[in-house]
């Protein structure tokens, strides 16, 4: 999505971390972001937090979206955030969705994770959130 505010498309890395083999939702989100004009890099299954952050750094993304259904969200998100901090990626959004209890979503948000999206969230809401976050936090 190239708009007057941006001189390049928003770039988003969509990731599946760990042993979770269910990627239908991640592929739907990736396609929806692409259809909204964003450049999307999909990592595929069974990525480590290190692999996700390294790919995000190499691809110069504006946002990382993690799809997680395995119940490992309280491990995965803090690990990704720690690696992002080590690499100076303070201006990259970390967001995601999947099966995450509301109380855990609140705790992750307090740690610095962006909005998390439960099943049933519209793709329009996700596109709008990422676009608005990037407009506010990234310098284009």
C-alpha positions in Angstrom: 0.0 0.0 0.0 1.8 3.1 -1.3 0.1 6.2 -0.1 1.2 9.9 0.1 2.5 9.2 3.6 4.7 6.3 2.4 7.3 6.1 -0.3 7.3 2.3 -0.2 4.8 -0.4 0.7 4.4 -1.5 4.2 6.5 -4.7 4.7 5.2 -7.4 7.1 6.7 -10.7 8.0 4.1 -13.4 8.9 5.6 -16.2 11.0 4.7 -19.5 12.5 6.9 -20.3 15.5 7.5 -23.7 17.0 5.9 -27.0 16.3 2.5 -25.7 15.5 1.7 -27.1 12.1 -1.6 -25.3 11.5 -1.0 -22.5 9.0 -4.3 -21.8 7.3 -4.9 -18.7 9.4 -1.4 -17.3 8.8 -1.9 -17.8 5.0 -5.2 -16.1 5.1 -3.7 -13.1 6.9 -0.7 -13.0 4.6 -3.0 -13.0 1.6 -5.2 -10.3 3.1 -2.3 -8.1 3.8 -0.9 -8.6 0.3 -4.3 -7.8 -1.2 -4.3 -4.5 0.9 -1.1 -3.6 -0.9 1.5 -4.6 1.7 4.6 -6.6 0.9 4.4 -9.8 2.8 7.1 -12.3 3.7 5.8 -15.6 4.9 8.3 -17.7 6.8 6.6 -21.0 6.6 6.2 -23.5 9.5 8.5 -24.4 12.4 10.5 -21.2 12.7 12.5 -20.3 15.8 12.3 -16.9 17.4 15.8 -16.3 16.2 14.9 -17.2 12.6 11.9 -14.9 12.7 13.9 -11.9 13.9 16.8 -12.5 11.5 14.4 -12.7 8.6 12.6 -9.6 9.7 15.9 -7.7 10.0 17.1 -8.9 6.6 13.8 -8.0 4.9 13.6 -4.6 6.6 10.0 -5.1 7.7 7.8 -2.7 9.5 5.9 -5.3 11.4 6.1 -9.0 12.4 2.9 -10.9 12.8 3.1 -14.2 14.7 0.3 -16.8 14.3 0.3 -19.1 17.3 -2.1 -21.9 18.3 0.2 -24.1 20.3 -0.1 -22.4 23.7 3.5 -21.2 23.7 2.7 -17.5 23.3 4.0 -16.6 26.8 7.4 -18.0 25.7 7.5 -17.1 22.0 6.5 -13.4 22.2 8.9 -12.5 25.0 11.8 -14.3 23.3 11.1 -12.6 19.9 10.9 -9.2 21.7 14.2 -9.9 23.5 16.0 -10.7 20.3 14.5 -7.7 18.6 15.7 -5.5 21.4 19.2 -7.0 21.1 19.2 -6.1 17.4 17.9 -2.6 17.9 14.6 -3.2 16.2 12.7 -0.9 18.5 10.7 0.6 15.6 9.2 -2.7 14.4 5.7 -3.7 15.4 5.4 -7.2 17.0 1.7 -8.3 16.7 -0.1 -11.6 16.2 -3.0 -13.7 16.8 -4.4 -17.2 17.5 -5.5 -19.0 20.5 -4.4 -16.7 23.3 -6.4 -16.2 26.5 -7.5 -12.6 27.1 -5.5 -12.4 30.4 -2.4 -13.4 28.5 -3.1 -10.9 25.8 -3.2 -8.2 28.4 0.1 -9.3 30.0 1.8 -9.5 26.6 0.5 -6.0 25.7 2.0 -4.7 28.9 5.3 -6.2 27.9 5.2 -4.3 24.7 3.6 -6.7 22.2 1.1 -4.8 20.0 -2.6 -5.7 19.6 -3.3 -9.5 19.5 -6.1 -10.8 17.4 -8.3 -13.8 18.4 -10.1 -16.1 16.0 -12.9 -14.3 14.3 -11.2 -11.0 13.9 -11.8 -9.5 10.5 -8.9 -9.1 8.2 -9.9 -5.5 7.7 -9.3 -4.8 11.4 -5.8 -6.3 11.1 -4.9 -4.3 8.0 -6.2 -1.1 9.6 -4.2 -1.8 12.8 -0.9 -2.4 11.1 -1.4 0.5 8.7 -2.2 2.9 11.5 0.7 1.7 13.7 3.2 2.1 10.9 1.9 5.6 10.0 2.4 6.6 13.7 5.7 4.9 14.5 7.8 4.5 11.3 9.6 7.3 9.4 9.1 7.0 5.7 
